[in-house]
Amino acid sequence: MFSYVIIRSPYREEEIDSERLRQILSKVKSGEVVVDDAVAQLIDLPYEEMGFAKIDHHRELRCGFPEVVFGPGKTAEQVAAIVQKLASTSDRVLVTKVEQDCFDAVRQLVPEASYHPVARVIAIDRAKEAPSRPGVMVVCGGTADIPIAEEAAVTAEVMGNVVERSYDVGVAGVHRLLSHLPKLRQAKVVVVVAGMEGALPSVVGGLVAAPVIAVPTSVGYGASFGGLTALLAMLNSCAAGVSVVNIDNGFGAGYLAALINR
């Protein structure tokens, strides 16, 4: 005797990408795939066990974007193997904070991957032809903050957004920022990246109506304490509408900006 469990999804039916399931069931129906092979493929739908990693193939169904790979702590071979698995079921794959050697390993398995050396991001985007949403702007205080700003910008772009950039506009020469004020005020969400004393997000927050996502960086002299000074300054911002992510977390800021812009 068989028993059945009905799971009711919190997502609307049209939001669930059931294409892979439909393909498997169609092949079973046509006789191309036997039942045991179909079961083996369906086992991977919740997650795929790799021993050193569990690939969450359902992340996009739950969160709207596939699982993103955090590179540090993984070998180049591990990163490449994970990317290959993700790319087999997802049109977009993102790996953060990795060096050229990781990209070289990934490219051997997934030749279409691209590397953004300033952002230290590996990206696969098979949906480039899909319309992108304007509305995201990324600003940074100094040239030394650009790598984290680019991590945010590339993340938002891979998630389907058009990103405006304005770099090296810190408060030491605030007139540089003010020259970009028209673009800032057109943005629907602004990511502001700064190290040192971390004052830039408060200034931007006082000039725009859009949400501001502040990103402290580890850039600065000794008393910046590796970004802690900027983090605390941003958390204590007197400007309304400023939220803060962790130190050097450009990815988190870009991801959040994409969700807000959606």
Helices and strands as residue ranges (DSSP letters): G 13-15, H 19-30, H 35-43, E 48-49, E 54-55, H 59-63, E 69-70, H 76-87, E 92-96, H 100-109, E 114-116, E 121-125, E 133-140, G 143-145, H 146-158, E 161-166, G 171-173, H 174-178, H 181-186, E 189-194, H 200-205, E 212-216, G 222-227, H 228-235, E 242-244, H 250-261
